[in-house]
Amino acid sequence: MTKDKESPIRSCRFVYIVALVFGTIIQFSVESEFVVDMSKTSLLHVPKDLPPKTKVLDLSQNNISELYLSDVSFLSGLKVLRLSHNRIQGLDISIFKFNHDLEYLDLSHNQLQKISCHPITTSLKHLDLSFNDFDALPICKEFGNLTQLNFLGLSAAKLQQLDLLPVAHLHLSCILLDLKDYYMKENKKESLQILNTKKLHLVFHPNSFFSVQVNISVNSLGCLQLTNIKLNDDNCQVLLKFLSGLTGGPTLLNFTLNHMETTWKCLVKVFQFLWPKPVEYLNIYNLTIVEKIEEEVFTYYKTTLKALKIEDITNEVFIFSQAAVYTLFSEMNILMLTISDTRFIHMLCPQGPSTFKFLNFTQNALTDSVFQDCGTLTRLETLILQKNELKDLFKTSLMTKDMLSLETLDVSWNSLEYDRYNGNCTWAGSIVVLNLSSNALTDSVFRCLPPRIKVLDLHNNRIRSIPKDVTGLGTLQELNLASNSLAHLPGCGIFSGLSILIIDYNSISNPSADFFQSCQKIRSLKAGNNPFQCSCELREFIQSVGQVSSEVVEDWPDSYKCDYPESYKGARLKDFHVSELSCNTALLIVTIVVPGLVLAVTVTVLCIYLDLPWYLRMVCQWTQTRRRARNVPLEELQRTLQFHAFISYSEHDSAWVKNELVPCLEKENIRICLHERNFVAGKSIVENIINCIEKSYKSIFVLSPNFVQSEWCHYELYFAHHNLFHEGSNNLILILLEPIPQNTIPDRYHKLRALMAQRTYLEWPKEKSKHGLFWANIRAAFNIKLRLVTENNDVKG
C-alpha cells in the first residue's frame, strides 16, 4: 500500500542496463521461437548444430576456452550472444564480422588478456568485457564506430588518461569499470578522462583497503556507483580525495555505495564530505561498521541531499553509545531517510522542528516507545515501521497524534494487538492510508481507526467479523481483508464510500446476493479462493455477479470454486447450475398444489357429469368376479360356450323380443340366453350378467328409448363392451328397435353414445317387406359351427 516517495533517479544499480538486456531478450522471445539457452551445460566449445536462424544464444557459465569464426559466422540473424563465466583467454573481434545484427555481446567473467581489433558491426548496443584479466583497458579504435552503443563494460590493472579517447565522442548511458586488479606504482598518480556517460560504475577489490588514487573526470555524470569499498581511519582520506573529482560536477544527483566496510568515524566523514555536494540521493547497501563507535561532531550544513537510504547494516561493534548513532540520523536536515534491516532498537525524536517528510525503518527492532510524545515531526507525510517489534495498536496511535501532516502509515508485519473495547485511539487526523496487515488484530480493530481513513490494509490478521455498530468509516474507499477468518461478505452499510474490497482467502461459504445492491460504488471486488458452498443461496450471488461488469469481480471465474458438497468440489461457480424450482420454496409449493387442485377439480367434474362413482362400482364388481374366477382350477377355466347369443333388452320391449327375435333365432338352431330363464339363483345380478356374456358367442342389445332408461341394460352393455376389448373379438350386435335421439341419452351413458357413433347397428324396419333382409343379416352373424356345451356338459353341434 505504501509507495516509496524517493525519486527514481536515486538508484544507479543498472536499471537501464537490466531493462535493455532483459527487454531485448523478452522481445526476441515474443517475436520468434529462435532462442537457444545452453547455459550451465558444461560445454567445452560452441556447438556446431545450432539452428541457423538463432537470434538469442546463451552459452554462459560453461567451460568454453576458444572462439572461432566458424562458431557464429552462419548465425547471420544473431542479435544476443552471452558468453559470460567461461574460460575464454583470447578474442579476435573479426569472428563477428558476419553477425551484422548483433546488438548484445557479453564476454564478462572470462580470462581474456588481449583483443585482436577489427571492424565490428555498428548495430552493437551492449558490449561487456568486464571482469577479465586485461592489463590495460581493452579499447579498439574501431569501437569509435559503435554509434548505437549504450553500455560498455571494461577491466584493467592500470589506467592511462587517454585510454578511452577512441570512444570519447560516444554518448554512453553507462560505463562499468572493473578495477579489482588495479595496482599503482608507489607515489605515482594516474588519471583517466571519461568524457560522456550518464552512469559510471566502479568495482574494486573486495578484500583490499581502498587505495586507488586515480583522477577520473567525467562530463555530465548523473549517477555514480562504487562497489567493494573497504575503509579504516587511515585510508578514509584516500576515498575522499578520489571522490573530489567525481562529485564536483553539478549534474551528479545519485551516488551509491555497495558492499562498504568502514569505521563509524570514516562513515561520518563521508557524510560530512557529501553534505555540501550537489548529490541529491545517497544509497548505501550492505554496510559493515567495524572497530568502534563514538560520538562524532557533525555539522548539518545546508544541503541539496534529499534522501539517504541505508539497507542491511552489520554492526561488529558490540559496545557503543547508541545515542551517537541515533542522533546523527535523527537530526539530519533532509526530506527522506531509509534505514532498513539494521536491527536498530530505537530512534530518537529530533530535537527541533524536523524536515523529514519520509521515514522508513523497515526490519529493525523498534518498540512501542519509538517517537512517543514527539512533537517535532510535524512535516512527516509517510512513516514506515514494517517488520519491527510493535505490540500495542493504542500506543501506535498515540505515537502519531502530533504528526500533523502524516498521511501514510505502514506498521505491517509486527505483533500489534488491540483489546481496549471502550478506549478511543488517538490518531493523527491527517492519516488517509494505513497498513495494519500481518499482525494479530481481531474484530476490535475497527474501533481503533483514524477518522479520515481512505485506504486500509488488514490482510493476514485474526478478524472473524466486522462489528455492526462501528461508525466513522464513511470515508473509507479501499479495504483489504484477505487471509482472515471472515465467514460473511460484508456489506457497505458502514462503508458508504467503499470502492475496492479485497477479501479472498477467508472462510466465506455463502456470500450475500445483496452485496452489489448494498455497495453501489464498488468498482473492484476480489473474493476468490474462499470455501464456497454451492447451494441455492450461492446461486443468487452468482446471478448478481453476472449482472455487473466483468472488470468489477477480479479473478472471476478461475479463483471462485466450490468447496462443498463433494460432488461439486473444484467446480467453478460459473459452471454451477441449480434449477429455480429447487431453490424457490413458494414456486415449489405452487408446483405441487396447483396440479393437485387441478386433479381434484377434474375428479369432481367427472363425478358430477360423467357418473364416475357408477363406473367405479362397475369396475369393483368386475374385479371381484375376475378374482373369483382366478381361484377356480385351471381345468375349469378352459373357455367353452353354452349360448350363441345373450340378449339384453328393456322389459318394456320384452314383447318384441319374445314374439319376434327369439323365435326367429331359435328356429335356426341358435341358442339364446335370456336373463329370466338363464340367470342362476343365488348369484348377484352383476355376476350373472358377466357369466352370461362370457358364455355367449355374441351379445345382442335391443336399443330403444326404454333401453336408455334402464340402468341394468347399461350395466350389461358396459360389461359386454369391456369383454370386447378384453377378448379382442367382435361380439356385439346392436339392434335399433326404435330411434333414440342423442339428446335423450344421459351423460353418464357416454359409452352408448360412442358405440352408436362408431359401430354399425341393425335397424328394425317397420315395413314387413324389409323383415327378410333384417333376419338374413342377423343369421349371417352366426354363420359358424360352434361346439356348445350344455349345462349337463353335453356337447351339442
Solvent accessible surface area in square Angstrom, and as a share of the most:
residue,aa,sasa,rsa
1,M,76,0.34
2,T,29,0.17
3,K,167,0.71
4,D,64,0.33
5,K,92,0.39
6,E,8,0.04
7,S,30,0.19
8,P,121,0.76
9,I,76,0.39
10,R,38,0.14
11,S,24,0.16
12,C,2,0.01
13,R,105,0.38
14,F,31,0.13
15,V,94,0.54
16,Y,85,0.32
17,I,14,0.07
18,V,75,0.43
19,A,63,0.49
20,L,34,0.17
21,V,10,0.05
22,F,106,0.44
23,G,36,0.34
24,T,19,0.11
25,I,32,0.16
26,I,108,0.55
27,Q,99,0.44
28,F,7,0.03
29,S,57,0.37
30,V,121,0.70
31,E,108,0.48
32,S,18,0.12
33,E,166,0.74
34,F,78,0.33
35,V,57,0.33
36,V,26,0.15
37,D,99,0.51
38,M,53,0.23
39,S,27,0.17
40,K,143,0.61
41,T,70,0.40
42,S,80,0.52
43,L,34,0.17
44,L,124,0.62
45,H,112,0.50
46,V,1,0.00
47,P,13,0.08
48,K,127,0.54
49,D,124,0.64
50,L,9,0.04
51,P,63,0.39
52,P,91,0.57
53,K,134,0.57
54,T,0,0.00
55,K,61,0.26
56,V,5,0.03
57,L,0,0.00
58,D,20,0.10
59,L,0,0.00
60,S,6,0.04
61,Q,85,0.38
62,N,10,0.05
63,N,47,0.24
64,I,0,0.00
65,S,50,0.32
66,E,100,0.45
67,L,23,0.11
68,Y,114,0.43
69,L,69,0.34
70,S,66,0.43
71,D,3,0.02
72,V,4,0.02
73,S,31,0.20
74,F,75,0.31
75,L,0,0.00
76,S,73,0.47
77,G,19,0.18
78,L,0,0.00
79,K,47,0.20
80,V,1,0.00
81,L,1,0.00
82,R,58,0.21
83,L,1,0.01
84,S,6,0.04
85,H,88,0.39
86,N,10,0.05
87,R,133,0.49
88,I,0,0.00
89,Q,104,0.46
90,G,33,0.31
91,L,7,0.03
92,D,56,0.29
93,I,1,0.01
94,S,25,0.16
95,I,10,0.05
96,F,1,0.00
97,K,96,0.41
98,F,91,0.38
99,N,0,0.00
100,H,122,0.54
101,D,63,0.33
102,L,0,0.00
103,E,37,0.16
104,Y,12,0.04
105,L,0,0.00
106,D,11,0.06
107,L,0,0.00
108,S,6,0.04
109,H,71,0.32
110,N,11,0.06
111,Q,68,0.30
112,L,0,0.00
113,Q,116,0.51
114,K,146,0.62
115,I,29,0.14
116,S,52,0.34
117,C,56,0.33
118,H,71,0.32
119,P,97,0.61
120,I,14,0.07
121,T,17,0.10
122,T,74,0.43
123,S,23,0.15
124,L,0,0.00
125,K,62,0.26
126,H,5,0.02
127,L,1,0.00
128,D,14,0.07
129,L,1,0.01
130,S,0,0.00
131,F,41,0.17
132,N,3,0.02
133,D,67,0.35
134,F,10,0.04
135,D,69,0.36
136,A,48,0.37
137,L,14,0.07
138,P,13,0.08
139,I,30,0.15
140,C,3,0.02
141,K,161,0.68
142,E,24,0.11
143,F,1,0.00
144,G,9,0.09
145,N,86,0.44
146,L,0,0.00
147,T,105,0.61
148,Q,88,0.39
149,L,5,0.02
150,N,31,0.16
151,F,5,0.02
152,L,0,0.00
153,G,0,0.00
154,L,0,0.00
155,S,2,0.01
156,A,3,0.03
157,A,10,0.08
158,K,70,0.30
159,L,3,0.01
160,Q,113,0.50
161,Q,94,0.42
162,L,109,0.54
163,D,28,0.15
164,L,5,0.03
165,L,106,0.53
166,P,42,0.26
167,V,6,0.04
168,A,13,0.10
169,H,106,0.47
170,L,9,0.04
171,H,152,0.68
172,L,5,0.03
173,S,14,0.09
174,C,1,0.00
175,I,3,0.02
176,L,15,0.07
177,L,0,0.00
178,D,3,0.02
179,L,4,0.02
180,K,59,0.25
181,D,69,0.36
182,Y,29,0.11
183,Y,123,0.47
184,M,49,0.22
185,K,140,0.60
186,E,149,0.67
187,N,146,0.75
188,K,107,0.45
189,K,138,0.58
190,E,26,0.12
191,S,34,0.22
192,L,1,0.01
193,Q,69,0.31
194,I,3,0.02
195,L,45,0.22
196,N,41,0.21
197,T,4,0.02
198,K,127,0.54
199,K,41,0.17
200,L,0,0.00
201,H,18,0.08
202,L,0,0.00
203,V,10,0.06
204,F,8,0.03
205,H,70,0.31
206,P,73,0.46
207,N,113,0.58
208,S,56,0.36
209,F,96,0.40
210,F,8,0.03
211,S,73,0.47
212,V,10,0.06
213,Q,78,0.35
214,V,2,0.01
215,N,80,0.41
216,I,2,0.01
217,S,53,0.34
218,V,27,0.16
219,N,80,0.41
220,S,78,0.50
221,L,8,0.04
222,G,17,0.17
223,C,7,0.04
224,L,0,0.00
225,Q,5,0.02
226,L,0,0.00
227,T,17,0.10
228,N,26,0.13
229,I,1,0.01
230,K,45,0.19
231,L,1,0.01
232,N,31,0.16
233,D,52,0.27
234,D,128,0.66
235,N,17,0.09
236,C,1,0.01
237,Q,96,0.43
238,V,33,0.19
239,L,0,0.00
240,L,15,0.07
241,K,137,0.58
242,F,11,0.05
243,L,0,0.00
244,S,54,0.35
245,G,44,0.43
246,L,8,0.04
247,T,0,0.00
248,G,49,0.47
249,G,31,0.30
250,P,115,0.73
251,T,64,0.37
252,L,1,0.01
253,L,48,0.24
254,N,0,0.00
255,F,0,0.00
256,T,0,0.00
257,L,0,0.00
258,N,16,0.08
259,H,100,0.45
260,M,2,0.01
261,E,57,0.25
262,T,0,0.00
263,T,2,0.01
264,W,4,0.01
265,K,85,0.36
266,C,0,0.00
267,L,0,0.00
268,V,7,0.04
269,K,78,0.33
270,V,0,0.00
271,F,1,0.00
272,Q,45,0.20
273,F,38,0.16
274,L,2,0.01
275,W,1,0.00
276,P,80,0.50
277,K,44,0.18
278,P,35,0.22
279,V,1,0.00
280,E,37,0.17
281,Y,11,0.04
282,L,2,0.01
283,N,1,0.01
284,I,0,0.00
285,Y,14,0.05
286,N,56,0.29
287,L,1,0.01
288,T,29,0.17
289,I,9,0.04
290,V,21,0.12
291,E,110,0.49
292,K,109,0.46
293,I,8,0.04
294,E,93,0.42
295,E,141,0.63
296,E,54,0.24
297,V,143,0.82
298,F,24,0.10
299,T,61,0.36
300,Y,66,0.25
301,Y,109,0.41
302,K,194,0.82
303,T,26,0.15
304,T,73,0.42
305,L,7,0.03
306,K,75,0.32
307,A,1,0.01
308,L,0,0.00
309,K,18,0.08
310,I,0,0.00
311,E,53,0.24
312,D,53,0.27
313,I,16,0.08
314,T,67,0.39
315,N,52,0.26
316,E,94,0.42
317,V,11,0.06
318,F,179,0.75
319,I,165,0.84
320,F,62,0.26
321,S,54,0.35
322,Q,74,0.33
323,A,57,0.44
324,A,10,0.08
325,V,7,0.04
326,Y,13,0.05
327,T,47,0.27
328,L,10,0.05
329,F,2,0.01
330,S,3,0.02
331,E,46,0.21
332,M,3,0.01
333,N,47,0.24
334,I,2,0.01
335,L,65,0.32
336,M,18,0.08
337,L,1,0.00
338,T,2,0.01
339,I,0,0.00
340,S,12,0.08
341,D,51,0.27
342,T,12,0.07
343,R,133,0.49
344,F,25,0.10
345,I,88,0.45
346,H,55,0.25
347,M,3,0.01
348,L,59,0.30
349,C,45,0.27
350,P,7,0.04
351,Q,153,0.68
352,G,29,0.28
353,P,121,0.76
354,S,8,0.05
355,T,39,0.23
356,F,3,0.01
357,K,81,0.34
358,F,1,0.00
359,L,3,0.01
360,N,21,0.11
361,F,2,0.01
362,T,23,0.14
363,Q,73,0.32
364,N,1,0.01
365,A,9,0.07
366,L,1,0.01
367,T,55,0.32
368,D,27,0.14
369,S,65,0.42
370,V,0,0.00
371,F,6,0.03
372,Q,55,0.25
373,D,118,0.61
374,C,2,0.01
375,G,45,0.43
376,T,25,0.15
377,L,1,0.00
378,T,48,0.28
379,R,130,0.47
380,L,0,0.00
381,E,49,0.22
382,T,1,0.00
383,L,0,0.00
384,I,13,0.07
385,L,0,0.00
386,Q,43,0.19
387,K,83,0.35
388,N,14,0.07
389,E,74,0.33
390,L,2,0.01
391,K,123,0.52
392,D,30,0.16
393,L,0,0.00
394,F,37,0.15
395,K,89,0.38
396,T,4,0.02
397,S,0,0.00
398,L,51,0.25
399,M,5,0.02
400,T,0,0.00
401,K,74,0.31
402,D,46,0.24
403,M,0,0.00
404,L,126,0.63
405,S,43,0.27
406,L,0,0.00
407,E,79,0.35
408,T,18,0.10
409,L,0,0.00
410,D,4,0.02
411,V,0,0.00
412,S,2,0.01
413,W,137,0.48
414,N,16,0.08
415,S,55,0.36
416,L,0,0.00
417,E,92,0.41
418,Y,8,0.03
419,D,107,0.56
420,R,97,0.35
421,Y,138,0.53
422,N,150,0.77
423,G,29,0.28
424,N,127,0.65
425,C,23,0.14
426,T,59,0.34
427,W,21,0.07
428,A,3,0.02
429,G,38,0.36
430,S,20,0.13
431,I,0,0.00
432,V,36,0.21
433,V,26,0.15
434,L,0,0.00
435,N,10,0.05
436,L,0,0.00
437,S,2,0.01
438,S,8,0.05
439,N,16,0.08
440,A,13,0.10
441,L,0,0.00
442,T,54,0.31
443,D,37,0.19
444,S,3,0.02
445,V,0,0.00
446,F,5,0.02
447,R,91,0.33
448,C,1,0.00
449,L,22,0.11
450,P,1,0.01
451,P,79,0.50
452,R,133,0.49
453,I,0,0.00
454,K,85,0.36
455,V,30,0.17
456,L,0,0.00
457,D,8,0.04
458,L,0,0.00
459,H,52,0.23
460,N,63,0.33
461,N,13,0.07
462,R,147,0.54
463,I,0,0.00
464,R,167,0.61
465,S,56,0.36
466,I,24,0.12
467,P,22,0.14
468,K,195,0.83
469,D,96,0.50
470,V,8,0.04
471,T,118,0.68
472,G,55,0.53
473,L,5,0.03
474,G,40,0.39
475,T,60,0.35
476,L,0,0.00
477,Q,82,0.37
478,E,43,0.19
479,L,0,0.00
480,N,20,0.10
481,L,0,0.00
482,A,11,0.08
483,S,45,0.29
484,N,14,0.07
485,S,41,0.27
486,L,4,0.02
487,A,45,0.35
488,H,136,0.61
489,L,11,0.06
490,P,21,0.13
491,G,35,0.34
492,C,10,0.06
493,G,73,0.71
494,I,43,0.22
495,F,1,0.01
496,S,73,0.47
497,G,16,0.15
498,L,3,0.02
499,S,15,0.10
500,I,32,0.16
501,L,0,0.00
502,I,40,0.20
503,I,0,0.00
504,D,8,0.04
505,Y,124,0.47
506,N,13,0.07
507,S,52,0.34
508,I,2,0.01
509,S,35,0.23
510,N,52,0.26
511,P,4,0.03
512,S,50,0.32
513,A,29,0.23
514,D,91,0.47
515,F,3,0.01
516,F,23,0.10
517,Q,132,0.59
518,S,54,0.35
519,C,3,0.02
520,Q,139,0.62
521,K,133,0.56
522,I,18,0.09
523,R,150,0.55
524,S,13,0.09
525,L,0,0.00
526,K,61,0.26
527,A,3,0.03
528,G,2,0.02
529,N,63,0.32
530,N,10,0.05
531,P,50,0.31
532,F,2,0.01
533,Q,64,0.28
534,C,9,0.06
535,S,27,0.18
536,C,39,0.24
537,E,102,0.46
538,L,0,0.00
539,R,38,0.14
540,E,94,0.42
541,F,1,0.00
542,I,26,0.13
543,Q,86,0.38
544,S,15,0.09
545,V,8,0.05
546,G,68,0.65
547,Q,153,0.68
548,V,44,0.25
549,S,64,0.41
550,S,105,0.68
551,E,146,0.66
552,V,21,0.12
553,V,6,0.03
554,E,74,0.33
555,D,71,0.37
556,W,63,0.22
557,P,24,0.15
558,D,92,0.48
559,S,26,0.17
560,Y,0,0.00
561,K,94,0.40
562,C,4,0.02
563,D,58,0.30
564,Y,125,0.48
565,P,41,0.26
566,E,127,0.57
567,S,101,0.65
568,Y,83,0.32
569,K,115,0.49
570,G,46,0.44
571,A,34,0.26
572,R,81,0.30
573,L,0,0.00
574,K,107,0.45
575,D,75,0.39
576,F,14,0.06
577,H,142,0.63
578,V,47,0.27
579,S,68,0.44
580,E,78,0.35
581,L,68,0.34
582,S,69,0.44
583,C,34,0.20
584,N,54,0.28
585,T,95,0.55
586,A,66,0.51
587,L,72,0.36
588,L,71,0.36
589,I,95,0.48
590,V,79,0.45
591,T,58,0.34
592,I,116,0.59
593,V,70,0.40
594,V,70,0.40
595,P,73,0.46
596,G,39,0.37
597,L,107,0.53
598,V,89,0.51
599,L,117,0.58
600,A,55,0.43
601,V,93,0.54
602,T,62,0.36
603,V,64,0.37
604,T,70,0.41
605,V,67,0.38
606,L,56,0.28
607,C,50,0.30
608,I,117,0.60
609,Y,131,0.50
610,L,66,0.33
611,D,28,0.15
612,L,44,0.22
613,P,57,0.36
614,W,1,0.00
615,Y,24,0.09
616,L,106,0.53
617,R,125,0.46
618,M,6,0.02
619,V,74,0.43
620,C,64,0.38
621,Q,63,0.28
622,W,24,0.08
623,T,53,0.31
624,Q,68,0.30
625,T,11,0.07
626,R,66,0.24
627,R,120,0.44
628,R,109,0.40
629,A,36,0.28
630,R,162,0.59
631,N,120,0.61
632,V,50,0.29
633,P,75,0.47
634,L,130,0.65
635,E,134,0.60
636,E,122,0.55
637,L,80,0.40
638,Q,116,0.51
639,R,133,0.49
640,T,76,0.44
641,L,28,0.14
642,Q,31,0.14
643,F,10,0.04
644,H,17,0.07
645,A,0,0.00
646,F,1,0.00
647,I,0,0.00
648,S,1,0.01
649,Y,10,0.04
650,S,4,0.03
651,E,112,0.50
652,H,148,0.66
653,D,8,0.04
654,S,21,0.14
655,A,65,0.50
656,W,33,0.12
657,V,0,0.00
658,K,98,0.41
659,N,107,0.55
660,E,70,0.32
661,L,0,0.00
662,V,11,0.06
663,P,63,0.40
664,C,14,0.08
665,L,0,0.00
666,E,69,0.31
667,K,147,0.62
668,E,73,0.33
669,N,130,0.67
670,I,11,0.06
671,R,62,0.23
672,I,5,0.03
673,C,0,0.00
674,L,7,0.03
675,H,47,0.21
676,E,86,0.39
677,R,122,0.44
678,N,31,0.16
679,F,55,0.23
680,V,83,0.48
681,A,103,0.80
682,G,88,0.85
683,K,85,0.36
684,S,57,0.37
685,I,81,0.41
686,V,10,0.06
687,E,30,0.13
688,N,7,0.04
689,I,1,0.00
690,I,0,0.00
691,N,32,0.16
692,C,8,0.05
693,I,3,0.01
694,E,44,0.20
695,K,76,0.32
696,S,3,0.02
697,Y,61,0.23
698,K,25,0.11
699,S,1,0.01
700,I,0,0.00
701,F,0,0.00
702,V,0,0.00
703,L,0,0.00
704,S,0,0.00
705,P,51,0.32
706,N,48,0.25
707,F,2,0.01
708,V,3,0.02
709,Q,136,0.61
710,S,26,0.17
711,E,69,0.31
712,W,112,0.39
713,C,5,0.03
714,H,3,0.01
715,Y,14,0.05
716,E,11,0.05
717,L,0,0.00
718,Y,19,0.07
719,F,0,0.00
720,A,0,0.00
721,H,27,0.12
722,H,68,0.31
723,N,2,0.01
724,L,19,0.10
725,F,146,0.61
726,H,93,0.42
727,E,75,0.34
728,G,69,0.66
729,S,50,0.32
730,N,101,0.52
731,N,10,0.05
732,L,13,0.06
733,I,17,0.09
734,L,3,0.02
735,I,0,0.00
736,L,11,0.05
737,L,14,0.07
738,E,66,0.29
739,P,92,0.58
740,I,14,0.07
741,P,71,0.45
742,Q,98,0.44
743,N,134,0.69
744,T,64,0.37
745,I,3,0.02
746,P,48,0.30
747,D,74,0.38
748,R,83,0.30
749,Y,5,0.02
750,H,77,0.34
751,K,37,0.16
752,L,1,0.01
753,R,81,0.29
754,A,38,0.29
755,L,4,0.02
756,M,22,0.10
757,A,85,0.66
758,Q,145,0.64
759,R,63,0.23
760,T,129,0.75
761,Y,75,0.29
762,L,40,0.20
763,E,102,0.46
764,W,24,0.08
765,P,20,0.13
766,K,144,0.61
767,E,90,0.40
768,K,171,0.73
769,S,104,0.67
770,K,109,0.46
771,H,36,0.16
772,G,48,0.46
773,L,128,0.64
774,F,9,0.04
775,W,28,0.10
776,A,41,0.32
777,N,65,0.34
778,I,0,0.00
779,R,88,0.32
780,A,67,0.52
781,A,34,0.26
782,F,14,0.06
783,N,134,0.69
784,I,86,0.44
785,K,198,0.84
786,L,27,0.14
787,R,181,0.66
788,L,1,0.01
789,V,28,0.16
790,T,27,0.15
791,E,127,0.57
792,N,123,0.63
793,N,121,0.62
794,D,81,0.42
795,V,82,0.47
796,K,112,0.47
797,G,87,0.83
